[in-house]
């Protein structure tokens, strides 16, 4: 378990200080952010703990996000975001998590998957 949340305009989603499974989640998010094609795709950035997700709709180089509770479906926030800033932040977080795992001598298939997106 470790800290992981989305943040913008000083607000955290699901909340500042949220803890979950960052190795797995960052791997999922990097997969979602690298497989789509701007202008024609969607991506879901899910959390493992709780019913939280960020839905992304990519159109014409712009990204519209919907931060929501999935059960029941309730949007907490919707608006335009910078896909490049989001992707850069997720890459930076992934790099920091892998460095910490290396420092602690931790290995797992999930760490290997996350590392593959960073060295890709």
Secondary structure by P-SEA (a helix, b strand, c coil): cbbbbbbccccccccccccccaaaaaaaaaaaacccccccccccccccccbbbbbbbbcccbbbbbbcccccccccbbbbbcaaaaaaaaaaaaaaaaaaaaaaccccaaaaaaaaaaac
